[in-house]
Every structure is written in C-alpha cells, then in structure tokens.
Amino acid sequence: MKNKNKQQNQNTRQLLGIDEITEYSLKTAFSEAVFFSIKPSNISVMSEANLSAKIYSLMSVLKGLTGIEINSR
C-alpha cells in the first residue's frame, strides 16, 4: 500500500524515468532517445525523382547521427 501511495505522488516524468526533455529528445539515466517528426506525403502521386530526393534527404540526416537505432512502429 505504501508503494502505491508513493507512485500516486510521482509525476509522469518520474514514473517513466525521464531526467530531461529537450527540443528533440528524451534523456534518461541510461540513454537518450531522439525523435524526428516526419510529415507524411502522398507518395502515390509523387514522381520517382521527387520520392528519391525525399529518401536521400532523410538518409543524409540520419547519416549525421552516430550510434542511432531506428525503431518504427
């Protein structure tokens, strides 16, 4: 019962173990998770050249980051 009361008094950051929220990431004691918001495009109406350019741009951004792990959900 005592542990349940302690959890009720914690805020969301404490419950999730988040130490800091930056403009683009969440930092915990163990790691930093970086998030990029990608605006979806209707690729069915894009030309092949336009689609290739978008993919290349995203790859360029990701190449600039070291030690990244990509999770898609």
Residue pairs with C-beta under 8 A, 6 or more apart in sequence:
7 15
13 21
16 28
17 28
17 29
17 30
18 26
18 27
18 28
19 27
19 28
19 29
20 26
20 27
21 27
24 34
24 35
24 36
25 32
25 33
25 34
25 35
26 32
26 33
26 35
34 65
34 68
36 61
38 58
41 54
43 51
46 54
62 68
62 70
